[in-house]
Amino acid sequence: MDHVDVIVVGAGISGVGAGYHLQDKSPDRSYMILEGRADMGGTWDLFRYPGIRSDSDMYTLGYAFEPWTEAKAIADGPNILNYVKRTAAKYGIDKHIRFNHHVKAANWSTDEARWTVTAVTDGHEVQYSCNFLFMCSGYYNYARGHTPDFPGVDSFAGQIIHPQFWPDALDYTGKKVVVIGSGATAVTIVPEVAKQAAHVTMLQRSPTYVVSRPAEDGIANWLRRILPSKLAYALTRWKNVLFGMYFFRVARQKPAMVKGRIIDMVREHLGPDYDVDRHFTPRYNPWDQRLCLVPDADLFEAIKAGTASVVTDRVDHFDAAGIALESGDRIDADIVVTATGLELQLLSDVAFTVDGEVRDLTKTFNYKGMMYSDMPNLASSFGYTNASWTLKADLTCAYVCRLLNTMKKRGLRQATPRIQDDLEAKPFLDFSSGYVTRAMDRFPKQGNKQPWQVHQNYAKDLMALRFGSVDDSMEFSNPVPASAPIATAKVPQPA
């Protein structure tokens, strides 16, 4: 059985970042990355629907250690995938990846102070062992998206497609397309498909906040012309982080004011005659759910051009020619796209056991947004809901290295978060989006005090994870046996 110091599960944006941090901050630790799919990139390799792009700017979605140098701040999926692959190749991280290895189970042995990880590859099981297990597998099910059970779908004569499984050869030229949904995926697909389709209708049960933003960051491009690329990138990153934190705080403190401003901006784009109250005025406050970003107002431009429209109603049933609505209206369609959400999944549904005892992570409390009560040498990467994923992933990766280095310095092999006070259980995420509320019973809880709270605040996490104590509610144990030498392993270094 192959053994390494750290196994990273997932070769997406988090897993590649983990590889860099291990090489940079814990260079004496060997590691491998197990990826269930045939290529790296995670989300950016899986999703292939038209217009796929980031809904965070690339100066914060990009890695802190590898500047984003493209002109567009809101980047398309292929460019993001190339960025992840270039980063992995530049730092030799790609050499550590074992593709087509879908992790199914992990068993911790206290006596050996190691995890035994079981993966399936080419139809058979293989096992690897490690001292620390770092889950970077994302938060949703790659094999299944969320689609409601719409009555009459079997009678529909056209095609029904979930964006997670977009067919490569789909031709929507001159077709009538209905996109069901109002989230980030829907507002991305609609203007792109509208360039070739006869017409695209975005059918939503209720509106979402939609904000236009320039695809290019003029300040970032100017800084890059006058400063070294790394300095320009760092300054732009902090500019965007601070603005995002400020906007989120104002939205929480003055929701009516922020709501009014967002709606006014939509009116400025669509004009006084458009029914903004019905189609773009949500019932909830800003940042109760994630805001939808549209670069260069592309969705609004498609609506004004007449190639796209928004209908706010509910599906009553499908028929052969399209969708009948609860209001009595109907929409004819050749293609229906169900942009109805993701199915969230905790740590890829890996089965965890500790010394032969099955552990249900939904019964645990989350520690610092990255570990789990009474679970030894296990961490996971989970990004922000109100900012880019990578901001939290970078902090988490660096903290894992702090733990590894602390254990080595103290001659101890095990780090286990322990609850020392009574905690009030709260949902892991305080977010009202449907894909979140549907899944919270399958996630751990957070507590009502540190370090068991999940912050959606980069500044707080920066202080806690980079500068805070590693000893708060953390039990270091399991001394290195006197007869066992401390193994070291060489890893590729940055070029």
N, C-alpha and C positions, 0 to 999 in steps of 0.2 A: 504494500500500500504506500503510495507516494505521500510524503509528509512535507508541509511547509509551515512557516510560522503563522501566516495569515491567509485565509481563503476569503476572497471577495466574490460575492455572488452578483452577477450582472455586469455587462460591459457597455452600459449606456453612459450618459454624461457623468453620473455619480461614480460608477465603477472605474472609469478612466481617471477621474480626479483622485480616487482612492489610490490607484497605482502610483500616480505622481507623488502624492504626499508620503506614501510609505517609502519611496525611493529617496525623497528629499529629507524627511525628518526622522525616519527609522531605517537607515540604509543597511543596517546589519540584519534586517529581518527579510526572510524569503517570503514570497507570496505567489499565488496563482489567482486568476480570475476565471470563474466558471460561468459561461454564457449559454443560456438555453437555446438561443437561435443560431443561425448560420453566419451571422455577421454582427458587428458591433454597432452601437448607436442607439439601441433601445427605442424609445418613442420615435426618434427621427429616422430610424430605419423601418419601423413597423408601419407608420402612417404614410400613405401614398395618395391621399385624396387631393383634388385640385386646389392649389393655393396654400397648401400646408405651410405654416410659418410659425414663428414664435409669437406669443402674446406678452412677452417681456422683452425689453431692449437687450441687445446682445452685449452691452457693456456690463450688465449685471448677470445675464444668463451665461455669458462666457466665463472662463476660468480666471481667477485672480492672477495666476502665474503665466497665462498665455494670452496676450492681447488679441482682441478682435480687431482686425484691420480693414474689413470691408467697409464700403461707403454706407451701406444700409444698416441702420440700427435695428429695424424690424426685419429680420432675415427670413428667407424661405427655407423650407425643410432640407432640400438638397445641400444648400450652403452650410447649414448647421451640421449636417451629417459629415460633410467634408472637413469641417473644422474639428470635430471630435476625432475623426480618423487621422488627420494631420497631426493633432496633438499626441495621439497614442503612438504614432510612428516616430515622431520627433524625439520622444523621451524613452523609446524602447518598451513602452507599456504593452504594445500589441504582442510582443513575444511571450508574454505571460498568460495570454488568453487561450482557454480551451473551449472551442465552440461546440455547439450541439450537445451541451451538457446541462440537462434540466435537473436542478436539485430538487429532490423529493423529501429528504429527511436528514436530520442532524441529531446526533446523540453525544452528550457531554459525559466524560468520565472524570470524576474528581481525582481518582487515584493517579491517572495518567496526565491529568490537566490538559486534556485535548478533546476536540470535537472530531467525531467521525462523520463525514458528510457522504451521503448516498445520492448519486446522480444517475440519470438514465441517458445513455448515449447509444445510438445505433440499435435501439431496441433491447439493450441489456444494461444491468446495473453495474456501476463502478463505485469504488469508495476511495476517498482521500481523507487525510487527517490534518488537523491544524491546531494551533494553540489559541487562536482568536478567529472568530467568524464575523465577517462584516457584510451585512446584507445591503446591497445596492441595486435591488431588483425593481424599484419603482413601487407604485401603490395601486396599480390596477391589473386586471386580468387580461393578459395578452391574447388569450384564446377565445374570449367572449366579451362582447359589448352589451350595454343595456338597451333592450328594445321592448316597449310595452306590448301587451297582447291586444292588438287592434282587431276588432271584429271584421270579418270578411276579407282578410288579407289573401286567402287562398283563391278568391274570385278575381283578384286584380290581374289584368292581362299584361301589365307592364313589368318592369323590374323593380325590386325593392333591395336597397343596398344600405348596409351600415358603413359609415366612413372608416371604421377600423379595418374593414376588409374590402377596400375599393378595388374593383377589377382593373387590371392593367389595360385591357382592350376596350373599356367602356366608351362608346361613342354617343355623346349627348348633343351633337350638332343638330340644330333645328328641332330639338325635342322640347316637350313641355315637362319641366322638372319641378317637383315639390320637395323642399327641404324641411323636414319636421324638426323643430327645435329653435332655440334662440340664444344658445351659448356661443362660446368661442369658435367651435367647429362650424356651426351653421353660418355665422357672420363671415367666416373665412371662405366657405364653399360658394355661397350665393354670388358674390360679385365675380368670382373667377369663372364659374360655370356660365354665368350670364353673358360672357363674352362670345359664346358660341351657341348656346341654347336658344330656342325660340322665345322662351320666357322662363324665369325662375321665380317661384313663390316660396317665401319663407313663412311657413305655417307655425305659429307659436300659441301655446296656451296662455302665456302671459309675457309681458315685455321684460327685457334685460337692459341694464345700463350699457350704452354703447358710446364710446369716446373715440374721437378721431385724433390721430397723432401723426406728425410727419414721419415718413419711412426712413428718412435720413436725419441724423442729429447734426445740425449745422455747427454747433459749438464743438462737438467731438471732431468733426472733419477739419475745422479751423485749428484746433489744438494739435492735431496730428501733423499739420503742415509746418508748425513753428516749434514743436517740441519733439524730443525722442519718443518713439512709439509707446514704450512702456510707461513713461511719465504721463503722456497724453491719455493713455488708457486708464491709468489709476485715477487721474483727476476726473475724467468723465464718469468712471464707475462711482466715485464718491458723490459727485454731483447728482447722479440719478438715484443713488441709495438715499441720500438726504432728502431729495424732493419727494421720493416715494413715501418715506416715513412721515414727512410733513403733511402730505396730502391725505394719507390714511388717518393721521391723528385729527386733522381738521374735519374729515368726514365723520369720524366717531363723535367729535365734540359738537359739531354744528351740522347735523345731517340734512336739515331742511335747506340750509343755505347751499350746501354742496349739491344736493339733489336739484335745486332750482337752476344752478349754474350749468349742470350737465344737460338738463332738458333744454335750456335756452340755447346751448351750443348746437343741439340737434335741430332746433327750429331755424337757427341761422343757416344750416346746411340745406334743409328740406323746404324752407319757405313757410309763410304764414298760412297757406291753405292746406298744408298736410296735417293729418290727424295725429299729431305727436302724442297727445294725451292718451289715445287708445293704444298706439303701437310702440311707443318708446318711453312710456312713463311707468316704471315698475311700482308695485305695491310695497316693496320693502325699501330699506334705507341703503345708500351706497356702502359697499363693502360688507353688507350682510352676506352677499355673494360676490364672487370675483367679477370685476368690470371687464367688459369685452372691448378689446382694442381693434380699431380698424385703421390701417395705415393710409394716409392721404385721402381719408374719407371715401374709400373705394365703395363701400356698401351704399352710402348715401348717393354717390354719383350714379351707381347702377339704378337706384330707385328713381332718381330724377330723369335718367335717360329712358325710363320705361321698360328696360330689359329685366327688371326685378321688381317685386312688390312684396309687401308684408300683409299677412292676414292673421288677425288675432281671434282665434276661435278654438274649438275642440273637435277632435275627430269623433264622429259618430260611428261610421263604418267605412270600409273600403267596398268599392264595387268594381266591375270590369274596367271602367274607364277612368277611375280616379278615386277621390275621397269625398264622401258626404259629411257635412259638418253639423254640429248640434244646432246651429242657428237656422238650419234649413238650406243654407247655401252649399255649393259644391265646388270642387276644383278638379278639372280634368288633368290627367298626368300620364306621361309615358314612362317616367322614372320617378320613384319616390326614394329619397335619401333620409334615413332615420338617424338624424344627428341628435339622438335622445340620451346620450350620456355614456359614461364608462361604468364598469362594474369594479368597484374597489376591492382590493385583495391585500391582506396583511402578509407581508414577507413571502409572497408567492405561494401561500398556503403550505409552506414547508412544515412537516411534522417534527416537533422538537421533543426530545426526552433528555432528562438529567438523571444520570445514574440509573437508567432504566425506567424512570418515572415519567409518564407523559405530562407535558406542561402545556397548558392552555394559555396562550399569551393574552387572550381577551380578559383573563382574570387578573392580569398584572397591572401595575402602574408604570407609566412611561417616565423615564429618568432623563432629564435635560433634553427631551425631544429626540432621544437617540438610543437609549438602552431600556431595559425592562427589569422590574423588581424581581430579585431572586434568580435571575438568569445570568450565569457567569460567562464572561468573555464573549459577549454577544452585543453587537451594535447594529444600527440600521441608519440609512440616510433617508431623511424625509424633509422635503423643502417647504418653502413658505406658501401659504394660500394668498397672501397679499403682496407678494414680491416674487422675485425669480427663484426658481428651485436651487440654482447653483450657489447662491449666497449662503444658504444654510448647509448645503452639501460640503462646501469648502471648510466651514467651521467644524462640521462633524468629523471630517477626515483628519483635520489637524488635531482634534481632541482624541481621537482613537490613537494617534501616534503618541500623544502625551501619556495616555494610559499604558501603552506598550513600553515606553521608555521608563515610566515610573516603576512598573513591575520588574523590569530588568535591573534597575538601579537598586531596588530593595531586595532582590533575590526572591521574589514571590511570583507565582505563576497564575494567580486567579484574581480577577476584579469583579465583584458582585454588588450591584446596587441593593441596599437594604432599607426598608421602611423603618424609621426609628420613632416616628410620632403617628398619632391618628391622622388619617387623611380623609378629606371629603372627596368622594369620587365625582368627577365631572367628565363630560365627553372629551375625547381626544382632540377633536376640532370643534370650535365654536363657529359653525358656518351653516347657512341655511340651504345651500345648493342641494338639489335632489340627490345627486350621485353621492354626496357626503352623508346626508341624513339616512339614506337607505342602508348604509354600511357601518354606521358607528357601533352597532352591537357586535360587530366582528373585529373591533379594534380595542386596544388597551384603553385604560382610563388615564386621565391626568388628575393631579391632586390640586389642592387649594393653597399650596405653599411650595416654595422652592426646596429642593431642585426638581420637584415633581410636576412643575407647570410647563406647558408647551407655549412658549412665547412666539408670537408672530411679529417679532421686533428684532431687527438685525443688531441694533446697538446693544440691547440687553444680552443677546446671545453672544455677541463679540466679547463683552466683558466677562460673561460667565464661562464661556468655553475656551477663550484664549488666555484670560488672566485669572479666572477664578480657581479656587482650590479643587484638586482632584480627589480630596478626601471626604468632602461633604456627602454623607449617606452612602459612601462607597467602602466596602469591606475588601481590603487586600489580604490575601491568604495563600495557603498552599505553597510552602517553601520549596525551592529547588532542591532536590535530593543532593546530598553532599557528594555522592559518587557520580552524579550525572554532569558531564561538561555542558556548558552553555554553547549551543550550536550557533554558528553564524553561517550566513550564505551570501554569496555575491549576487547582486542584481545589476542589470544594465543601468548605466548612468546617463544623464542627459547628454545629448550630442552638443 
